[in-house]
């Protein structure tokens, strides 16, 4: 894992990690072995590299739990476009 500590806050349905700029979160919804990544919240001063590391760590967690990933947030969709190695996490029929 690239980010030190990621908490899966099941009550709020979000992954969280603390950074120097504040709290980074990705909200999700789980449905039929798919995890929908619906919202990314980051401080505007947050480094893009740190945000990308957080997304990568969340995708690693999804892969460990054998979820297919459906990104609905524009920042996460663009992350998938730039990082083709995560394409295998997408469900069949979804192309990004």
Secondary structure, 3 states (H helix, E strand, C coil): CCCCCCEEECCCCEEEEEECCEEEEEEEEEECCEEEEEEEECCCCCCHHHHHHHHHHHHHHHHHCCCEEEECCHHHHHHHHHCHHHHHHECCCCCC
